[in-house]
Amino acid sequence: MGRSYFHLHLVSDSTGETLIAASRAAAAQYQGVASIEHVYPLVRTRAQLDRVIAEIDNAPGIVLFTLVDPDLSRRLETACEESGSPCLSVLGPVLTLFQSYLGQSSTPRAGAQHMLNPEYFRRIDALNFTMMCDDGQLPETLESADIVLLGVSRTSKTPTSIYLANRGYRTANIPLVPGVPLPAALDHLRRPLIVGLVASADRIVQIRQNRLLALQANSQTEYVDRVAVANEVNDSRRLFGERSWPIIDVSRRSIEETAAAILDLYREHKQKFIAHG
């Protein structure tokens, strides 16, 4: 049985990131169905909205929107009703709940979540640090990291680091390579949380084989040998255990799930660090 498709229109007066994240989380719950995304960011005038409505009329489907201008919202809802396209203000129910609990109305500001506030600059700083310290670079800066990830090749160190950096956490990652010593700085770190990432040998071999295939490289190497990879993983587990570093198995975890587990460990680590001065 083939996949079925539907049109999904995402209309935003900002970047559209909120809509994309929410819609993909919902769509992932339906197997065998895929959306054809139409993303319309920075829709802030009636003329811009009219062009969007024309697109919706041409390809009816589900319409999700985040428009803080009530006139634009009403115009879009009326047009969707006329074309038979169900529509929903994604932030509407959330704002209603906030208003009910806080006892005050919101102040409409398109793209307010993207304002250049201190948290924004903290995220940019974290991303810069993380990119500079990717794959074992600049080991002399490790003490200024929030989190340091270690693991053998293809344990999702870099994407997890970038995800954490986007949340505002300075994250360095260090590859474990057979025969290559660890940075001496690791023995003296106090501030950062150090976490070991592992995965099943079968999973790592599969990812490495795909990597070599993409690079059109020789696949007859210990890099993808099942026994050699199993030894790498076992050695990494032994190292983490000897150093009392927490271990997270990423075999069946998404990047988001791995990051959530790391942040739980980080909160505990930070409390202990503060308590011991």
KEKE-3310 file (N, C-alpha, C; in steps of 0.2 Angstrom, whole numbers, plus 5000, padded with zeros to 4 digits):
npx = (5004:5003:5010:4999:4995:4994:4989:4998:4997:5006:5006:5013:5017:5030:5045:5040:5045:5039:5027:5031:5038:5028:5018:5025:5028:5015:5011:5020:5014:5005:5006:5010:5005:5009:5014:5012:5021:5018:5025:5023:5032:5033:5021:5013:5005:4989:4990:5000:4994:4983:4989:4993:4981:4976:4985:4981:4968:4970:4976:4968:4969:4975:4976:4987:4991:5000:4997:4997:4990:4973:4964:4970:4970:4956:4952:4959:4954:4940:4942:4947:4936:4927:4934:4934:4944:4951:4956:4968:4973:4988:4994:4984:4975:4985:4988:4976:4974:4985:4981:4969:4975:4984:4977:4977:4978:4987:5001:5001:5014:5023:5034:5040:5047:5059:5067:5081:5087:5096:5096:5096:5108:5116:5114:5119:5133:5135:5134:5144:5155:5153:5155:5168:5174:5172:5173:5185:5193:5203:5206:5211:5202:5192:5188:5179:5168:5150:5146:5153:5155:5159:5164:5164:5167:5152:5142:5133:5138:5142:5129:5121:5128:5127:5113:5111:5119:5111:5101:5107:5119:5136:5145:5156:5164:5172:5181:5183:5196:5204:5220:5223:5228:5218:5214:5224:5219:5206:5208:5208:5196:5183:5172:5163:5150:5154:5150:5148:5144:5137:5133:5125:5135:5131:5122:5131:5140:5131:5128:5141:5144:5135:5140:5153:5149:5142:5153:5160:5170:5183:5176:5182:5188:5193:5186:5172:5171:5163:5168:5179:5173:5164:5174:5179:5167:5166:5178:5176:5165:5171:5181:5173:5167:5178:5181:5170:5160:5145:5134:5126:5116:5114:5108:5094:5088:5082:5090:5085:5079:5091:5098:5089:5090:5104:5103:5096:5105:5115:5108:5108:5122:5126:5120:5127:5140:5139:5136:5147:5156)
npy = (4994:5011:5027:5040:5057:5074:5092:5104:5119:5132:5146:5160:5175:5177:5167:5155:5143:5138:5133:5123:5114:5110:5105:5094:5086:5082:5076:5065:5055:5048:5035:5030:5042:5057:5074:5088:5101:5118:5133:5149:5162:5177:5184:5198:5208:5213:5211:5202:5191:5189:5183:5171:5165:5163:5153:5143:5141:5136:5123:5115:5111:5106:5120:5128:5141:5156:5170:5186:5198:5202:5205:5200:5186:5183:5186:5176:5164:5165:5164:5151:5144:5146:5139:5127:5122:5116:5125:5131:5141:5139:5144:5150:5142:5140:5153:5157:5149:5154:5167:5165:5159:5169:5180:5191:5200:5195:5204:5208:5203:5201:5188:5188:5179:5178:5189:5200:5196:5193:5179:5175:5179:5171:5159:5160:5162:5150:5141:5146:5142:5128:5124:5127:5119:5106:5089:5086:5097:5112:5108:5114:5123:5117:5118:5128:5124:5119:5106:5091:5079:5062:5048:5034:5034:5040:5040:5050:5062:5075:5081:5080:5089:5101:5102:5104:5116:5125:5126:5134:5129:5127:5116:5103:5091:5075:5063:5045:5037:5022:5019:5033:5045:5052:5070:5078:5087:5083:5076:5085:5093:5102:5110:5107:5095:5078:5067:5050:5043:5029:5016:5002:4989:4984:4994:5005:5000:4999:5013:5018:5011:5016:5029:5027:5023:5034:5042:5035:5027:5014:5000:4989:4988:4990:4999:4997:4984:4971:4964:4972:4985:4981:4979:4992:4999:4992:4995:5009:5009:5004:5013:5024:5019:5018:5031:5035:5042:5047:5036:5036:5027:5028:5021:5018:5030:5047:5062:5072:5066:5060:5072:5077:5068:5071:5084:5082:5076:5086:5096:5090:5089:5102:5108:5100:5105:5119:5117:5112:5123)
npz = (5000:4995:5000:5006:5002:5008:5007:5016:5024:5030:5039:5044:5053:5057:5057:5055:5061:5073:5068:5059:5067:5076:5067:5061:5072:5074:5062:5062:5069:5061:5051:5035:5029:5022:5022:5010:5011:5013:5016:5022:5027:5037:5035:5035:5030:5022:5008:5006:5013:5005:4994:4999:5002:4989:4985:4994:4990:4978:4981:4991:5009:5025:5036:5046:5057:5063:5067:5074:5071:5073:5063:5051:5055:5056:5042:5036:5042:5037:5023:5023:5027:5017:5007:5011:5018:5033:5047:5059:5073:5079:5091:5097:5107:5117:5121:5126:5137:5145:5147:5154:5166:5170:5171:5162:5146:5131:5123:5107:5097:5083:5080:5092:5100:5094:5097:5100:5113:5129:5130:5117:5112:5121:5115:5103:5106:5112:5101:5093:5101:5101:5088:5086:5094:5090:5087:5094:5094:5099:5113:5124:5129:5135:5149:5149:5144:5145:5144:5140:5127:5124:5113:5102:5084:5075:5085:5086:5091:5086:5080:5092:5100:5093:5094:5108:5109:5102:5112:5121:5127:5130:5121:5119:5109:5109:5100:5102:5097:5092:5098:5099:5111:5124:5127:5138:5146:5150:5162:5172:5172:5180:5180:5168:5163:5160:5148:5142:5126:5119:5108:5100:5092:5080:5076:5074:5065:5054:5051:5049:5037:5028:5028:5022:5010:5005:5003:4994:4997:5002:5008:5014:5028:5045:5051:5049:5053:5061:5073:5077:5079:5089:5099:5100:5106:5118:5124:5126:5134:5146:5148:5152:5163:5172:5174:5180:5173:5167:5156:5141:5130:5114:5104:5101:5102:5098:5093:5100:5111:5117:5120:5130:5140:5143:5148:5159:5167:5167:5175:5188:5189:5189:5201:5211:5208:5211:5225:5230:5228)
capx = (5000:5007:5008:4994:4998:4989:4993:4998:4999:5009:5006:5016:5020:5037:5049:5037:5048:5034:5022:5035:5039:5021:5015:5029:5026:5008:5011:5024:5009:5001:5010:5007:5002:5014:5011:5016:5022:5018:5027:5023:5034:5033:5015:5011:5000:4984:4992:5004:4989:4979:4993:4993:4974:4976:4988:4977:4962:4973:4978:4965:4971:4975:4980:4989:4994:5002:4996:4995:4985:4967:4961:4973:4968:4949:4952:4962:4949:4935:4944:4948:4929:4924:4937:4933:4951:4951:4962:4969:4978:4992:4996:4977:4973:4990:4987:4969:4976:4989:4977:4965:4979:4988:4972:4979:4979:4994:5003:5003:5021:5025:5041:5043:5052:5066:5070:5088:5088:5102:5096:5098:5116:5119:5113:5124:5139:5136:5135:5151:5160:5152:5157:5175:5177:5169:5178:5191:5197:5204:5205:5213:5196:5187:5185:5174:5162:5145:5145:5158:5153:5164:5161:5167:5164:5145:5138:5129:5141:5141:5122:5119:5132:5124:5106:5112:5121:5105:5097:5111:5124:5142:5146:5162:5164:5179:5180:5187:5199:5209:5227:5224:5226:5213:5217:5226:5214:5200:5209:5208:5190:5179:5165:5159:5148:5157:5145:5150:5139:5138:5128:5126:5140:5127:5120:5137:5142:5126:5129:5148:5144:5132:5145:5158:5145:5141:5160:5163:5177:5184:5172:5185:5192:5191:5181:5166:5172:5159:5171:5183:5168:5162:5179:5179:5162:5167:5183:5173:5161:5176:5184:5168:5166:5184:5181:5164:5157:5138:5134:5120:5115:5110:5106:5087:5086:5083:5094:5081:5079:5098:5099:5085:5094:5110:5101:5094:5112:5118:5105:5111:5129:5127:5119:5133:5146:5138:5136:5154:5160)
capy = (5000:5017:5033:5045:5064:5080:5098:5107:5126:5134:5153:5164:5182:5176:5163:5148:5138:5135:5129:5118:5109:5107:5101:5088:5082:5079:5072:5059:5050:5045:5031:5030:5048:5062:5081:5092:5107:5125:5137:5156:5166:5184:5187:5204:5213:5210:5209:5196:5186:5187:5179:5165:5163:5161:5147:5138:5140:5131:5117:5115:5106:5108:5126:5130:5148:5160:5177:5190:5203:5199:5206:5195:5180:5183:5185:5169:5159:5166:5161:5144:5141:5146:5134:5120:5120:5116:5129:5132:5145:5135:5148:5152:5139:5141:5160:5158:5146:5159:5173:5163:5158:5175:5186:5197:5198:5196:5210:5205:5205:5196:5186:5190:5174:5179:5196:5200:5197:5190:5172:5174:5180:5165:5153:5162:5161:5142:5138:5147:5138:5121:5123:5128:5113:5100:5083:5086:5103:5116:5105:5119:5127:5112:5120:5133:5121:5117:5099:5088:5072:5057:5042:5032:5037:5038:5040:5056:5067:5082:5083:5081:5095:5107:5103:5107:5123:5129:5127:5138:5125:5126:5109:5101:5083:5072:5056:5040:5034:5017:5021:5040:5046:5057:5076:5078:5092:5079:5074:5091:5097:5103:5114:5104:5088:5074:5061:5045:5041:5023:5013:4995:4988:4983:5001:5009:4997:5001:5020:5019:5008:5021:5034:5025:5022:5041:5045:5031:5025:5007:4997:4983:4991:4989:5004:4994:4977:4970:4963:4978:4990:4979:4981:5000:5001:4989:4999:5015:5008:5002:5020:5028:5016:5019:5038:5037:5047:5044:5033:5036:5023:5032:5016:5019:5037:5052:5067:5076:5061:5060:5079:5078:5064:5074:5090:5080:5075:5092:5100:5087:5091:5109:5108:5098:5109:5125:5116:5111:5129)
capz = (5000:4995:5005:5003:5003:5008:5007:5023:5023:5037:5038:5050:5053:5059:5053:5054:5065:5078:5065:5056:5073:5079:5062:5060:5078:5074:5056:5063:5072:5056:5047:5028:5026:5021:5020:5006:5015:5009:5021:5021:5033:5037:5032:5039:5027:5018:5001:5007:5015:4999:4989:5002:5001:4983:4985:4998:4986:4972:4983:4998:5014:5032:5037:5052:5057:5069:5065:5080:5069:5073:5056:5046:5057:5054:5035:5034:5044:5033:5017:5023:5028:5010:5002:5014:5021:5040:5049:5067:5076:5084:5097:5100:5113:5122:5123:5130:5143:5148:5148:5159:5172:5172:5172:5158:5139:5128:5119:5101:5094:5078:5080:5099:5102:5090:5099:5102:5120:5132:5129:5110:5112:5124:5111:5097:5109:5113:5094:5090:5105:5100:5081:5086:5098:5087:5085:5098:5092:5105:5120:5130:5130:5138:5155:5149:5141:5150:5143:5135:5125:5121:5110:5096:5078:5073:5091:5086:5095:5083:5080:5099:5102:5090:5097:5114:5108:5100:5118:5125:5131:5126:5121:5116:5109:5108:5097:5104:5091:5094:5098:5100:5118:5126:5129:5145:5150:5153:5169:5177:5172:5186:5178:5163:5164:5155:5146:5137:5122:5116:5103:5098:5087:5074:5074:5072:5058:5048:5050:5046:5030:5024:5027:5017:5003:5002:5001:4989:5000:5003:5013:5017:5033:5052:5053:5048:5055:5067:5079:5079:5081:5096:5104:5102:5110:5125:5127:5128:5141:5151:5150:5155:5170:5176:5175:5183:5168:5165:5150:5137:5124:5109:5099:5099:5104:5094:5095:5105:5117:5120:5123:5136:5145:5145:5151:5166:5171:5168:5180:5194:5190:5191:5208:5215:5207:5215:5232:5232:5227)
cpx = (5004:5005:5003:4997:4992:4993:4992:5001:5000:5010:5008:5018:5027:5041:5046:5040:5043:5029:5025:5036:5033:5018:5019:5028:5020:5008:5015:5019:5005:5005:5006:5004:5008:5011:5016:5016:5022:5019:5027:5025:5033:5027:5012:5006:4995:4985:4996:4999:4985:4982:4993:4986:4973:4979:4984:4971:4964:4974:4975:4969:4971:4979:4981:4993:4996:5002:4993:4990:4978:4963:4963:4970:4961:4948:4954:4956:4943:4936:4944:4941:4926:4927:4937:4940:4951:4957:4962:4974:4982:4993:4989:4976:4978:4989:4981:4971:4980:4985:4972:4969:4982:4983:4974:4979:4986:4995:5005:5010:5023:5032:5044:5048:5059:5069:5077:5089:5094:5102:5098:5105:5119:5119:5119:5131:5140:5137:5142:5156:5159:5155:5165:5178:5174:5175:5185:5196:5197:5203:5207:5207:5190:5184:5180:5168:5157:5145:5151:5156:5159:5161:5165:5164:5157:5141:5134:5132:5140:5134:5119:5122:5128:5117:5107:5114:5115:5100:5101:5117:5130:5144:5152:5161:5171:5178:5185:5190:5205:5216:5229:5223:5221:5217:5218:5222:5208:5201:5208:5201:5186:5172:5161:5156:5151:5152:5148:5144:5141:5132:5130:5131:5136:5125:5126:5140:5138:5128:5136:5148:5141:5136:5150:5155:5144:5148:5163:5170:5177:5180:5176:5190:5189:5186:5174:5166:5168:5163:5176:5178:5166:5167:5180:5173:5163:5173:5181:5169:5166:5179:5179:5167:5171:5184:5175:5160:5150:5138:5127:5120:5111:5107:5098:5084:5087:5088:5091:5081:5086:5099:5095:5088:5100:5108:5099:5100:5115:5115:5108:5118:5130:5126:5124:5139:5145:5138:5143:5159:5164)
cpy = (5006:5022:5037:5052:5069:5086:5101:5114:5129:5142:5157:5171:5182:5171:5156:5142:5134:5131:5123:5112:5106:5103:5094:5083:5078:5074:5065:5054:5047:5041:5030:5036:5053:5069:5084:5099:5114:5130:5144:5160:5173:5187:5192:5209:5209:5208:5203:5190:5184:5182:5172:5161:5160:5154:5141:5136:5135:5124:5116:5109:5109:5115:5128:5137:5151:5167:5181:5195:5200:5199:5201:5188:5178:5182:5178:5164:5159:5163:5154:5140:5141:5141:5127:5117:5121:5120:5130:5137:5141:5138:5150:5149:5140:5148:5161:5155:5151:5165:5171:5162:5165:5181:5192:5195:5199:5202:5207:5208:5200:5194:5187:5185:5174:5186:5195:5201:5193:5182:5170:5174:5174:5159:5154:5160:5153:5139:5140:5143:5131:5120:5123:5122:5106:5095:5084:5092:5108:5113:5109:5123:5123:5114:5125:5131:5119:5109:5096:5080:5068:5051:5040:5035:5035:5037:5046:5062:5074:5084:5084:5088:5101:5108:5106:5114:5127:5130:5132:5135:5124:5119:5107:5093:5081:5065:5052:5036:5029:5020:5029:5042:5052:5064:5076:5082:5089:5077:5079:5095:5097:5105:5110:5097:5084:5068:5057:5043:5034:5021:5005:4994:4988:4990:5005:5007:4999:5009:5021:5016:5013:5027:5033:5025:5029:5044:5041:5028:5017:5004:4991:4986:4990:4994:5002:4986:4976:4969:4969:4984:4988:4980:4988:5001:4998:4993:5006:5015:5007:5009:5024:5026:5018:5026:5040:5042:5043:5042:5034:5032:5026:5027:5017:5026:5042:5057:5071:5072:5061:5067:5080:5074:5068:5080:5088:5079:5081:5096:5097:5089:5098:5111:5106:5102:5116:5123:5115:5117:5128)
cpz = (5000:5000:5002:5006:5004:5009:5014:5022:5030:5036:5044:5048:5055:5054:5051:5057:5069:5074:5062:5062:5075:5073:5061:5066:5077:5068:5057:5066:5067:5051:5040:5025:5027:5019:5015:5009:5011:5015:5019:5027:5032:5033:5037:5036:5023:5011:5001:5009:5009:4994:4992:5001:4994:4982:4989:4994:4980:4975:4991:5002:5021:5032:5044:5052:5063:5067:5071:5078:5069:5066:5051:5048:5054:5046:5033:5036:5039:5026:5017:5024:5021:5006:5005:5017:5029:5042:5057:5068:5081:5091:5101:5107:5119:5125:5128:5137:5148:5151:5154:5166:5175:5173:5168:5151:5137:5125:5113:5098:5090:5079:5087:5101:5099:5092:5101:5109:5123:5130:5121:5109:5115:5119:5105:5100:5110:5106:5092:5094:5102:5093:5082:5090:5096:5085:5088:5097:5099:5112:5126:5132:5134:5145:5155:5145:5147:5150:5138:5134:5122:5118:5104:5090:5077:5079:5091:5090:5093:5083:5087:5101:5100:5093:5104:5114:5107:5106:5123:5129:5127:5127:5117:5115:5107:5105:5101:5098:5094:5093:5099:5107:5119:5128:5136:5149:5153:5160:5174:5176:5178:5184:5174:5166:5158:5154:5141:5133:5119:5112:5102:5092:5080:5071:5071:5065:5052:5046:5046:5038:5026:5023:5022:5010:5000:5000:4996:4991:5001:5009:5017:5022:5040:5054:5053:5050:5061:5073:5082:5082:5088:5101:5106:5107:5117:5128:5129:5134:5147:5153:5154:5162:5174:5178:5179:5179:5166:5158:5147:5131:5119:5103:5096:5101:5099:5097:5101:5112:5121:5123:5130:5142:5148:5149:5158:5170:5172:5174:5187:5195:5192:5198:5212:5214:5211:5223:5234:5230:5221)
residu = (MET:GLY:ARG:SER:TYR:PHE:HIS:LEU:HIS:LEU:VAL:SER:ASP:SER:THR:GLY:GLU:THR:LEU:ILE:ALA:ALA:SER:ARG:ALA:ALA:ALA:ALA:GLN:TYR:GLN:GLY:VAL:ALA:SER:ILE:GLU:HIS:VAL:TYR:PRO:LEU:VAL:ARG:THR:ARG:ALA:GLN:LEU:ASP:ARG:VAL:ILE:ALA:GLU:ILE:ASP:ASN:ALA:PRO:GLY:ILE:VAL:LEU:PHE:THR:LEU:VAL:ASP:PRO:ASP:LEU:SER:ARG:ARG:LEU:GLU:THR:ALA:CYS:GLU:GLU:SER:GLY:SER:PRO:CYS:LEU:SER:VAL:LEU:GLY:PRO:VAL:LEU:THR:LEU:PHE:GLN:SER:TYR:LEU:GLY:GLN:SER:SER:THR:PRO:ARG:ALA:GLY:ALA:GLN:HIS:MET:LEU:ASN:PRO:GLU:TYR:PHE:ARG:ARG:ILE:ASP:ALA:LEU:ASN:PHE:THR:MET:MET:CYS:ASP:ASP:GLY:GLN:LEU:PRO:GLU:THR:LEU:GLU:SER:ALA:ASP:ILE:VAL:LEU:LEU:GLY:VAL:SER:ARG:THR:SER:LYS:THR:PRO:THR:SER:ILE:TYR:LEU:ALA:ASN:ARG:GLY:TYR:ARG:THR:ALA:ASN:ILE:PRO:LEU:VAL:PRO:GLY:VAL:PRO:LEU:PRO:ALA:ALA:LEU:ASP:HIS:LEU:ARG:ARG:PRO:LEU:ILE:VAL:GLY:LEU:VAL:ALA:SER:ALA:ASP:ARG:ILE:VAL:GLN:ILE:ARG:GLN:ASN:ARG:LEU:LEU:ALA:LEU:GLN:ALA:ASN:SER:GLN:THR:GLU:TYR:VAL:ASP:ARG:VAL:ALA:VAL:ALA:ASN:GLU:VAL:ASN:ASP:SER:ARG:ARG:LEU:PHE:GLY:GLU:ARG:SER:TRP:PRO:ILE:ILE:ASP:VAL:SER:ARG:ARG:SER:ILE:GLU:GLU:THR:ALA:ALA:ALA:ILE:LEU:ASP:LEU:TYR:ARG:GLU:HIS:LYS:GLN:LYS:PHE:ILE:ALA:HIS:GLY)
# end
